[in-house]
Amino acid sequence: MPIRHIVLCQFRPDVPVSAQQDLIDKIEALGKIDGIRFEHFSSGRNVSEEGRSNGFESGFSMDFADAGALTAYLVHPEHQKLGAALVALLESGIDSLCVFDMDIGVHG
């Protein structure tokens, strides 16, 4: 079953948008590393007018073919390194991160 890995972030106010984007670009580049396979990487800033973002102003997502491909990504040393770098830029560390893995398979 395909899985969409969604990550929402609350960056510290002192972290420039350019530094945020640089890190997100490095995360996107993980898809080119042997042993990591994902498709449809997207990233952007929150533009919702609903007022329900709970402070998450930035995010990214990527699609994995299945749970095995997601697990390979999560445990890969380069993902671990960039994940730690991301957490270091967040308002309250890991508490300023929301991860949601969604089954995007066909539902009937």
C-alpha positions in Angstrom: 0.0 0.0 0.0 1.4 3.4 -0.9 2.1 5.8 1.9 2.3 9.6 1.9 4.8 10.9 4.5 3.8 14.4 5.6 5.9 16.5 7.9 4.8 19.9 9.3 7.3 22.2 11.0 7.3 25.2 13.4 10.7 26.9 12.8 12.3 29.2 15.3 11.6 32.9 14.4 15.4 33.5 14.1 15.8 30.9 11.3 15.7 32.6 8.0 13.3 31.2 5.3 16.4 30.6 3.1 17.9 28.3 5.8 14.6 26.5 6.1 14.4 26.0 2.3 18.1 24.9 2.2 17.4 22.1 4.6 14.2 21.1 2.9 16.1 21.0 -0.4 18.6 18.6 1.2 15.8 16.4 2.4 14.4 16.3 -1.1 17.8 15.3 -2.4 17.7 12.2 -0.2 15.5 10.6 -2.9 18.6 10.3 -5.1 20.5 8.3 -2.5 20.9 4.5 -3.1 18.6 2.7 -0.8 16.0 5.5 -0.5 13.1 5.5 -2.8 10.3 8.1 -2.8 8.3 10.1 -5.4 6.3 13.2 -5.6 8.2 15.4 -3.1 6.4 18.6 -2.4 7.1 21.4 0.0 5.7 24.8 0.9 4.5 27.4 3.4 1.1 27.3 5.0 -1.4 29.5 3.2 -4.6 28.2 4.9 -7.2 30.8 5.8 -8.9 28.4 8.3 -6.8 29.4 11.3 -6.3 25.7 12.2 -2.6 25.2 11.5 -1.6 25.2 15.2 1.5 27.2 14.4 2.8 24.8 11.7 3.9 27.3 9.0 6.0 25.0 6.7 5.8 21.5 5.5 6.8 18.8 3.0 5.6 15.4 1.8 6.8 12.5 -0.2 5.2 9.3 -1.4 6.6 5.8 -0.7 5.6 2.7 -2.5 5.0 0.8 0.7 5.8 0.6 4.4 9.2 -1.1 3.7 10.3 1.8 1.5 9.3 4.3 4.3 11.1 2.3 6.9 14.3 2.2 4.8 14.1 6.0 4.6 13.5 6.5 8.3 16.5 4.4 9.4 18.9 5.6 6.7 21.9 7.5 8.3 21.5 10.5 6.0 17.8 10.8 7.0 18.8 10.6 10.6 21.4 13.3 10.1 19.1 15.7 8.3 16.3 14.9 10.7 18.5 16.0 13.6 19.4 19.2 11.8 15.7 19.9 11.2 14.8 19.4 14.8 17.6 21.8 15.8 15.9 24.6 13.8 12.5 24.1 15.3 10.8 26.3 17.9 10.5 23.6 20.6 12.6 20.9 19.1 10.8 17.6 18.4 7.6 19.1 19.9 7.5 21.5 17.0 7.3 18.7 14.4 4.2 16.9 13.2 4.6 13.7 11.2 1.6 12.0 9.6 1.9 8.9 7.4 -1.2 8.4 5.4 -2.3 5.3 3.4 -3.0 6.6 -0.1 -3.9 3.2 -1.5 -7.2 2.7 -3.3 -10.1 2.6 -0.8 -13.4 1.0 -1.7 
